[in-house]
Amino acid sequence: PAYMAQVNAFNQDSIPEATDLKATAEKIIQLPNIASKRWVYEQYDSMVGTANATTNAPSDASIVRIHGTNKALAVTVDCNSRYVYLNPHVGGMIAVSEAARNIACSGGTPVGVTNCLNFGNPYNPEVYYQFVHALRGMSDACIQFDAPVTGGNVSFYNQSEDGPVYPTPTIGMVGVLDDINDAMTLDFKKEGDTIYLVGESRNDINGSEYLFKLHNATYSQAPHFDLKEEAALQAKVLELIKGKLIQSAHDISEGGLFTTLLESAAQNSKGFSIDYKAGIRKDAFLFGEAQSRVVVSVSPAQEAAFESAMGAHPFEKLGSVTPGNIMVAGEDWGQVGDWKEQYDTAIEKELKK
C-alpha cells in the first residue's frame, strides 16, 4: 500500500515528549477508545443465568461457570484496527494474542477462536493486501496458541466516500479454566502490595492512542510485538496464577501502563505509587502500547517467591498499592476517585451533549 511509505518513514524522535504528564493522562483516559464503556453495558443484562463469575469481580476476560463441575469458561473479544492498518501481519497477530493474553490473565488457556473480519472493497489492491496479511498474522498466532478457528464471517465493502474502514479482524476467543478457583481478577486488593510489570518497559509510542489522538500522527509503525515473547509471557502469567503468587493481573493494551494501573486501582478505590524507568521517555513509559506486558500485584510476604519464580523472564518493580491517591515519581496526582469519575463518565457526557 502507498501509505506504507509514510508508516515506514515515521520516527518517534520527531514527536516532542509530553511535559505535563498529568494533564496528558487526564486526556487519554477520557478518549472514546479508552474511557469506560460502563454507561453502555450497564443498560444491558449482565448475567447469563446464574453462571457469570465476573459481574462483581472483573477479570480481563469474562468468566462463566460450568455448573456441575469445577471448570469455567473465559470469553473475550478483541481487535485494535489501527495496529492492523499500520502493519496488517503484526496487527493480525496482536488481535489474536491480546485475546489469548486476556484469557491467560484470567487464569484460562485458549481453546478456540471465532472471528468477524471487517474490510473495505477487496478489489482495491490496498484492501486486499490488508486482508491477506491480516489473515496470515492471525494464522501465525492461532498456531502459536493452539487455538483453532471454528468459524467466523467476512464482511467486505465497509466504506464510504471517505474511503474504507480500518481493517478490523475482530477476534472472539474462548478459554478453559480447569479449576474456577484459579480465576484471577484485575483489581488491586490491599494497600502495601507491591506492583510489578511482567515483561519489559520499552521506549515505544508507535501505534498508540496517545500518538494518534494527542499528536495527530496517523502514520507510525505498529507497537513492539514478538510472538515468542508473547507466548512466554502468557505461560509465565499462568504459572504465577496457578502458584498463587499474585493477587491481580491486568494486561497493558490501549492507553498504556497508566490506563492499566488506573483500571486496577479504581475498582476497589485503591491508589498507586510508581516511579519512572530511567532511559525511557516518560510518555512512552506511561502511555506506550508495546505488547506482551502485564501488571500484577504481589503481597509483601510473597515477593521473594514471586521474584524467584520469574526466573529469566523480564520483570520490573513499579511501586506499590496505596490507600487512595496516585503518586507518580513523588508527584501527587490526586485521589483515584476523581480519576475514576473522569474515566467512568467521559462517554456518557459526550453522548449527552
PyMOL commands that set and color helices and strands:
alter all, ss='L'
color gray80, all
select helices_A, chain A and resi 4-9+12-14+21-28+38-41+81-86+88-105+125-144+180-182+209-214+227-242+256-266+282-287+300-310+336-351
alter helices_A, ss='H'
color red, helices_A
select strands_A, chain A and resi 62-65+72-78+109-118+149-155+159-160+163-164+168-177+194-198+248-251+271-274+294-298+315-322+325-328+331-335
alter strands_A, ss='S'
color yellow, strands_A
deselect
rebuild
show_as cartoon
